[in-house]
Amino acid sequence: MVKNHGSIILVHILLAVVLSYGVSFASDTSEMTVIAYRIDGGQKNSTGEVRSSYLVGTTVLKKLDEYKLPEQINDYFTSSEVIVLESSSLSGNVDPDELRSFMLPNFEIKKLFKPDIWTKLDERCQNLGINLEYIPFKPFVIAIMLIEKDINKSLKDSLEKYFYNSAKEKAKSIKFLETSISHIIDKMPLETQVLLVEKVIEDTGELALELAATERAYLSGDLEEIEKVTRIVSKNSLFAEADKIIHRIFIDERSAFWMPMIEDHIQNGGAFIVVNIMNLVGKDGLVEKLRKKGYRLTDVSVIGKEYKK
């Protein structure tokens, strides 16, 4: 059973915050699954037609370059005037102030960890060329860096980066839902961040299983299973509490933070909005939030041929 729930959320945050890989789709393979909704209710264009917007959910896929982007999704993307992505970090520009916000000023980070955890952590960070005693990153940032190292061998592509690069090539307007996640990180208690690092350090392969479970659920279009994987918490009581805090801050509260901006884009019409699938699913996900606000959402997802039931 998948238990390391907090870490899987970090992987998805990693896509928007750390990874800057692109992707080139194969032309002679089957179409990949893409979860998407058309949202009606935008302003009319110059010909009097109401401009629909699209909400697309993505996830971590290990072999993205083995698939072909569905023509239907590409048409939605091409017809949209504004491309809305999660984070401006996709541009590759890192603000020095944001980098400083990722560190613990005047703090001896070693004191945060149990001796055995610190020994393992220090060794792994030294292998990454990071001396935590001189560059004291916040524990949450450390956890992200460790996961990036662990999954980098198999994870090389980002659909978000593909849409960003394509939007630039087509000279489309690009908007971001956030320019930094530092304000969100700071909502997380320091002790919770420390527990996250411990979970990553002690991971025995659960993260890989979790990634595989999420990928299978996404490719088959099983949104209920995606939510189930997202909501699983650790059997360890301390880790379980950390899991709940991470979910509340990085999924529930983050989605709520995005909602006013997403609504603005929908009302203007012609937007292609790309967020993580974890923020779409469930009774508190963006899809249900928008429906409760009175927007009409139509499922226009494309399920890969080999995954259709």
N, C-alpha and C positions, 0 to 999 in steps of 0.2 A: 504493500500500500504506500502511496505517496504521502510523505509526512512533512517534508521540508518546505512548507508553503511560503514562508517569508522569502526564501531565496528565489523562488520562481518569479515573484513580483520584481525582485532586483534585476533579474535577467531582462525583463521587459522594459524596465526603466533604463537599463543599460543601452538598449537600442536607441532611445531618444537622447540619452545624455552623453554616452561615451563613444559608441561605434560610429565610424564614418565610412563604412564600406559601401560600395555600390553593387549593382547587380546587372548582368546582361542576360536576358532570357533566351533560352534556346528556341529555335524556330521550327524544329521538327519533332517536338515532343507534345504530350497532351497538356491541355489547359489545367492550370492550378486552381485550387479552390480559393475564392475571395468572398468574404462575408460583406455584404453591402446593402444599404437601404436608400431608396429614393425618398426625398422629403419634399412634399409639395407645399406651396403657400408663399413662395417668394414674390418679389415684385415682377411686373410685366416688363418685357424687353421692348425694343423699338417697333417690333411688329405686332405688339399686343399680346404676345404669348407669355404665360406665367413661367418664370424661370425656376426649375426644380434645382435642388441641391442633392448631394450624395454624401452619405456617412459610411465610411469604410473602416472595418475592423481588421487589424493585422496581428500577426503573432510571430514567434521565432520559428523559422523553418530552416533546417540544416542544409538542405540541398535545393535552394531556391532556383539556382541556375539550371536545374534539370527540368523545370516547368516552363510553360508558356503563359504569359499574361493573357487572360481571356479577352477576346475582342470586345465583348460587351463592356467590360470594365474599362478597357482602353478608350472606348467611345465616350463613356461617361467622363473620363478624365479629360479627353480632348475637347469635349463640348463645354467644359466648365471654365469659367473666367478666373476664378480665384482658387488657389490650392492652399488648404489650411492644414498645417502639420503641428505636431505636439510642441517641439522644442527648436529654438533657433540654433542649437548646437549642431544641427544637421548641416549648417552652412560651413562648419569647420572653424569658425571664429570663436576663440575663447577669450572672454573678458577677464583681464587681470584681477578686477575686483571680485569676480565670481570665484576665481581660483583661491583668492585669499579667504573667501567665505567658506571654503571647504576645509579650512584648517582650524585647529584649536589654538588660539593665541595664548602664549605664556602658560602652557599646560604640559606637564610631564605625562605623556600618554601611557607610558609603561605602567603607571599606577592604576590604570583602569582595568587591567586584565590580571587574571590569576597567573601565577608564575609559569605553569605548564603551557597555558594558552599563549602567553607572551613569547615563550621560547619558540613555539611553532610559528607564530605570527611573524616574529622578527626574522626568522630564517626564510620564510616565504617572501617577505617583502625585500629582504636583502637580495634574493635571487631576481627580483624585479628591478633591482637598482634603486630601491627606495629605503632610505634610512629614516625610520619613523621618529627617532629622537631629535633629528634635525628638521624634518618636514612632518610635523604632527597632524596628519589628516584626521578629520572626524571619522569615527568608527564606521559610519554608514558608507563613506567614500572608500574606505579601506575594503569593506565587503564587496563593493562594486568592482574595484580593481582586481581583487582575487578571483571573483567569478569571471570577469573578462579574460583573465589568464587561463582559467580552467576550461572555458568553452571556446576559446579562440581557434582551437584546432579544427572544430567542426562547424562553428558558426562564422560565416564569412560574408553573408549578404543581408541587406536590409531593404525591405520593400519601401519603407519610408524614404530612404536615400534615393531609391530609383525614382520615386515620384518627385522628389526635390530636384534631382538632376534633370529629369524630363521637363519639369516646369521651367527651369532656367533655360533649357535649350529652346523651348517654345515661347520664351519671353512672357510667361504667364505671371500674374501677380501672386506672390507667395506671402502668406501670413502665418504667424505662429501663435499658439495658445499660451505659450509661456516663454520667457527669455532666460529663465533660470529656475532651478528647483531648490536653490539654497534656502528659500523661505519655507519650503515644505520640509526639507531635512531638519530645519531648526524646530519644527513642531514635534519632532520625535524625541522623547526623553533619551538622555545619554545612556542610561542603563539598557534601554531597548536596543540602541545601536551596538552596544558592546555584546549583547546576546546574539545579534545578527552575525557579528564577526565570529563568535564561538561556533555558531551553526555551520558557517562556511568552512571554518578550520576543521571541524569534526565531520564534515560531509563524507559519507562512505559510498557515494554513487547514487544517492537519492535524487540529486539535482538532475542527473542525466535521465533517470527514469521519469522524473516530473516533466522534463522537456519533451520526452517522447510521448507521454500521455497527452500533453497539451497539443502537440502536433497532430496526433491521431484524431483527437476530438475536433480540431479546427478543419483538417482536410476533409473530414466526413460531414462537416457542417453541424455537428452536435453541440449546440449552444448550452444545453442543460449540462452536458458533461464538462464543458469548459468552465461553467460556473462552479460545478462540484469540485473540480481540481483547484480552482482559485480559492475556494472557501475552506479547504481542508486545513486543519491546524495540527500542530505537533502534539503527540501524546505526553511530552514533557510539559508540565504545568507552566514553567517559566517561559519556555519557548512558545507555548500556546498563547500566552498573554501577549508576547511580542508579535506573533502572527496577527492577532486581532488589531493591534495598534497600527501595524504596517498597512493592513487592509483598509482600515478607517482613514488613514492619512493619505495614502498613495492611490487609493481607488475611489472610495466614497467622497472624501473631501476634495480630492483633485478634480473629479468629475463635476462636482458642484461648483468649483472655481471656474471651470471651463464653460459652464452652461450659458451665462450671459453673452459671452463672445460667440459661442456656437449659434445661439439664437439670432444674434445680429447678422451673422453670415447667411443664415437660412432666410431671414426676412429680406435681405438684399437679393438673394437668389444667385444661382450660378456658381455655387461653392462646391468644392470636392474636398471633404473633410476626412482626414486620416488619423485615427487614434488606435490605441491598443484594444484588442478584442475584450480584454478584461474590464475595460471601462464601458463596454457596450452591454454586456449580458446581465441578467438578473433583474429583480424588482427595483433595485436602486441604480441600475445601469442607465446609460445615456438614452438608449432606445425607449425605455419605459418613462424616463423623466420627460422626454420630448412628447410622448403620446399623452401623458397626463397634462401637459401644457396645451394640448389641443392640436398638435401637428399630426398630419397624416403621413405615416411611414409605410412604404411598401417594400417588402423583402425582394431585392433583385440580386441576391447572391448567386454566384456560379459555383457549383460543386463539381470538382474534378471527376472526369468520366469513371475512373477506377474506384471512386468512393461513393458513387451514386448507389442508392439502395434499390 
